[in-house]
Amino acid sequence: MSRYSLMVLLLLSQLAIAQTPPFVKFNDRDSEYLRRIHRPDRAPLKSDKVSPGRWTRWQRQARSKLEELLGLAQIAEDCRGHQVTVGMSVAKKENGFTRQLHVIETEPGIQIPFWVLKPDDYQVSPRPLAICAQGHGGNSWNNYAGIFHSEDEKEKADARKATPGLEAVKRGYVTIVPAVRGLATVASIADPKGRHGDQPCRAQLVHCLLAGRTAIGERVWDCQRILDWAFATLENIDRRRILFTGNSGGGVLTVYMAALDRRITVAAPSCSFTSYTSSTGFVFHCDCCLIPRVQSELGDLSDIGALIAPRYLIAVHGKQDSLHHLPDVENAMQRVQKVYQKTGVAGHFSYRWGDAGHKFYPELMWPWIERSFEEIQK
C-alpha cells in the first residue's frame, strides 16, 4: 500500500469516528450544564501539554495528586500501627499447577482472600508474576482462578474468557487472583435496608467518601499490600516481569495500580480504559471507580494512564461493548499513544479491538504481553 493510500484510509477512519452518533443525547439544559462542568481545559495536570524535558517532574506531581485524591494517606493513617498478616490453606494439586488460598489482613479486621497459582516447574527458572483482578461479580475472582460453583457458572465464564488466572498459570506464570474489595461478595460491606441500592460497591463508596477515602483507593491499597507480600515471600519471581490485568472494574483498577506502583512492568486493562465522560458528558464508569475532584484537579483517565509510561501498556476493548463508545475510547487511546510517542517508547503502548462485547480477549492480549516480557529480558 502506498503512503498516500495509507493516509487516505487513516483520514477516512477518523472521519467515520467523528461522524458516529454520540453515545447518549441530553436535553439542551443538561447538555449546557455538562459541557460547563466537564470542561477538559480546566484540568491542571493534563499530559498533552507536557514537554519531554518536564516529563519526570509532571509524573511526580500527577502521581502525588492521584495518591491524594484516592485517599491513600487517609487509609495509611487509619492503618497506623497495623501489622499486615497473611494466612494460608494447604495447597491443592491440579493439572500442571498448584492452587492455594491465602488471606491477607490489609487493615484492622479487613481480610482479603486471594489465590496463588504456581506452575509445577516454577522453581526451574525465574517466572513472571501475574496479578489478575476481577470486575463486578460476586464470585468472579474464583472463576478467574478456575473455580466454579456450578456448570452454568463455568459456561458463562468460559464464554466471556473470564479465566485469566488459569490462563496465566498454564503459560508458566506464578499467578495471584485477589478478591477485590466491594466487588467480591466475600470482601464486601453489607447494605442494610438496601440504602445504597443493594449494590455492595456503592455501599463501599459511600462509606469511603464520608471517611476521606475512595473505593478504588481501598482496592489499590489492598493490591499493593498483596504485592508487598509477594515480593517478600514468593520464590523464584522475576521482578522485571510483573503483569497486572483485569476486565471492567478490574481493568480500571489495573490502570490505577500501574499508574502508582512502578513495580508493575506490564499493564493490560480490558474493556475499561476510556475517558471518565463521553463527549456529551455521559459517565462511563461505575460509581465505585470514580474519584472526587479528579477532572478539576488532575485530568482525564488517559492522563492517569500516561503515568504508566515508559512501562508497557496494552488496552483492549470490544467493538460491541454497550458500556463504552468506540469514538470516545479511540480519542482517549490516541491521547495515551501521543504520550508514549513523545517519551520515545511508542512500541510500549498498544490498543486493540475485539469483535464482541464486554469480555476478555486473550488472543489479543497474551501475545503482546509475552512479546513485552521478551523485550524486558533482553
N, C-alpha and C positions, 0 to 999 in steps of 0.2 A: 504494500500500500504506500502511495506517495505521501510525502509530508503534507501536501496541500489537501489530499483526501482525508488524512487523519484530522487535520484542523477543521474541516467541514463537518466531519462526524462529531467531533467534540462540541462544536458550536450548536449543532442540531440537538445533541443530547442536553446541553444546557438550556436551550430554548424549550425543550419538552418539559424539563423540570420546572422552569419558570412559569410555564403555561398550565401546569397541573392545578386543578381547583384547590382552594385552601382546605385544610383538614376539617375545620368547622367554621361556620359563619355566626357572628354575633350581631345583634341589632346595633343601630347607629350609636346609641348612648353607650352601650357596653364596649363597643369597638374603640370609641374615643378614649374611654377610661382605661382600657387595657393597653392601648398604644402609649398612653401617657405614663403609666406606672411601670411598664416593662421596657422602657427605653434602653436599648443596648449602649447608647452613647454615654450614659452616666456610670457605667461600670468602671471603677477607677483602676482595676488591675487587669484589664484586657491584655491578652497576649499578642494581639495583632500588631500593636504599635511599638513593641519592644525591639530595640536594635540588638544585633548579635553581641555587641560589646557589653550590654547591660543584662544579658540573659541570666547569668548566675545570680545577680542581685534581685532581678524580678522573681525568680523561682524562690529565693529565700523569703522575700516579702509575701508572695502569694501563698506559700506553704504555711507560713506563720499565721496569716489571716485565716486560712482554711481551718487550721487547728483551733483557732479562737472561735470561729463560727460553729464548728462542730461541738463545742463544749467539752473538748478533751481535757482542758485544765480543770474544769469543774469535776469531771469524773475522777481525775487524778487526786484532787483534793478530797473528794468523798471516799476515796480508797486509801487515803494516807495511813500507813502502818499495816495495811493488809498484806499478808504473805500469800502469794498465789500458790495453790496446791493442785496436784494432779493425781487422780486415782485411775486405776485401770483394771479391766477384767482379764480373764485368760484368753490368749489369742486362739482363734479358730482357724484350722487349716481349710483352705479352699483349693480350687483347681488352679495351681500355679502361683498362689499367693496366700498370705495370712491376713485375717481381718480381726482387729482388736478394738474394743470400745474403751475410750478414755473419758474422764470427766474432769474439767478444769473449773476451779472456783476463781473467776476473774475479778470479782469484788465480793465483799462480805455477803454470804448467803446466796450468791448467784452462781449456779453451777451450769456449765455449758458442756453437754456431751459432744464428743467427736470421734469419728472412726479413723483409725490408722491402718492403711493397707500397705503391705510390703511384698514385693516380688520374692519368690523363694530364693533366688540367687542374688539378692540385693547387696550382699557383702562382698561379691566378687570384684566389683568396681564401684567408684562413687556414682551415686544416682541423682538425677534431678528430683526435686521436691515439687509436688503439685498440691495446691490448696483449692478445693472445689466448693464454692459457696452457693447454697440453694437460694431460690427466689421464694415467692409466696407459695404456700402449700405445706400443710402441717407435717407430712411425712416425707417430703421430697428429699430431705437430707439422707434418709435411709435409702431411698431409691437411687440417689447419686452413688451410693456405696454398694449397690447391687442387692439391697434387701427390700422385700416386698411383703405386704400384709395379705395380698391375695393375687390370684392370677390376673384379675381385671386390672389391678393396680400396676402389675408388671407390663401388661399390654399397653396401657396408657403411657407409661414411662418410656417403653421401647419406641412407641410411635413418635414421641417428642425427642427421642435420642437423649433422654434425661438421665443418663448413667455415666457422667464424665469421670467420676472417681474410679469406677470399674474399668473404663477405657484407659485411664491413665496408668493404673497399676499393671494392666495387661501389656502396656507399652514399655514397662520397665521402670516406671516412676514410683518412688515412695510417695504415698498419697494421703492427704488429710481431708476429711469431709466433716465440717462442723455443722452442728445445729445452729442456725442463725437466730439471734435473739429477736423476738417479735414476729418471726416468720415460721419457725418450727413450733409445733404445739408444745413440745417438751420444754421449750425455752421462752414461753410467752407469759405475759402477765394477764390475770383474769379481768374480765369486763362485766362486773356485776350490774344487773338490770339492763344490760345491753346499752349502757350510756354512750358508748362510742361505736354504736352500730354493729356490735358483735364482731368487730374487726380487731384481732389481737395487735396487729401492727399499729393501728390508730390509737388504741389504748396506750401502747408503749410510747407513742409520740407525744400524746397529751401530757402524760406524767413527766416526760423528759423536758418539755417546754416549760412547765411550771418550775422545774428544778434547775434550769440553766443548762440543760443538756439537749442533745438531739438523738433521735432513734438511730440514725445512720452513724452517729458518733459512738454510741454504745456498741454497735456492731464492729466498727473499726477497732475499738478498744479490745473487745473480745478476741478478734483475729490477731491483733498484734501480740497479745499475751500467749496465744497458741503458737505463734511463730517464734516468740522468745523461747518457749518450751522446746519446740522442735530443734532450734539451733543449739540449745544447751544439752539436749538429750538424745536425739536420733543419731544413729551411727551411719557413717558412710554416705552422708549427704553432700552433694556438690553445691556449695553455696553460690557458685556463679550461675547456677541453673535453677531458679526459683520461679515457678509459674503460679499465678493466681487467675482463676477463671470462675465464671458464673453466668447464669441466664436470668434475664428480667431483673428483679430486685437484687439477685446475686451478682448480676453484671454491673449494676450501679455501685454496689459495694466493691467490686473489683476496681473500678475507676478510682474511688476514694482511697482504697488501700494502696494501690500502686502510686498514686499521686503523693502520698505521705510517707510511705515506707520504702526506702530505696534498696532494701534487701530483695524486693521483688524485681526480677530482671526481665520477665515477660508477662504481660497482662493481656487477657483475652476476654473482654466483656461481650456478651451475646444478647441481642435484642434489648438494648438498654441505653446505649451511648448516643444520645441526641441532645438537642438544646432543652433547657428547662421548659420553655414555652414555644409554641408554634409561631409562625409569622403573624397570626391573628390573636395570639395571647392564650391559646389553649394550653393547659398544663399537662405535659405528657406523663409525668411520673407519679407514682403513688405518694400520698401524703407523707408516709414514713421515710421516704427517700429524699425529702426536701430539707433545705436549711434556711432558717430565717435570715433575712437581710443579704443573702448571697449575691443577688443581682445588683444591689445598690452599693455593696462594699467590696465585692470581688469581681465577679463576671459571670460568664455562662459555664455550663458543664464542659464545653470544649476547652475553656481556659483551665479547668481542673485537669482535664486530660493532657494539656500542654505541660503540666508538671511531671509527667512520666518521661518526657524526652530528656536525654537521648536513649533511654532504655526502650525495649521492644514493646510494641502495642499493635494488636490486631483487633478490630471491631467488626463483628458480624451481625447482620440484620436479615430479617425475612421480608421479601417484597410484599407478601400478603399479610403482614403483621398489622392487625387493625388497631393496635395500641399506639402505633407510631406512623409517621408520614414521610414517605420517601424523600421529597424535596427538602424537608427540614433536617432530616438525617444527613442528606448529601451536603447541605450547607455547613452543618456542624463539622462533618468529617473533613471537608475541604479546608476549614479553618485550622484543624489539627494538622492536616497534611502540610499546610504552609509553614507551620511552626517547625515541623521536622525537616522540611527543606531548608529553612532559614538557619537551623542549627547544624546543617551539614550531614544529617543522618536520615535522608529521605527513605532509604531502604528499611529503616527500623519501624516504619508505620505502614499499615495496610488496612483497608476496609473492604469487606466482601458482602455480596448479596446472595442469600439463599432464595430459592424459588417458592418456598412455602411461608408459614406464619411464625408465630411466637414460640420458637423452639431452638434447640441446639443444632448446629450444622458441623458435625465433626469432620466431614470430608473437606470443608473449607478451613477449619481451624487447625487441626493437628499437623498437617504437612508444613504449614507456615511456622508453627511453634517449634517443630523439630528442626527446621532449617535455621531458625533463630538461635537455638541452642548449639547447633553445629558451629555457627559463626562465633558465638561466645567462647567456645572451646578452642578456637584457632589461636 
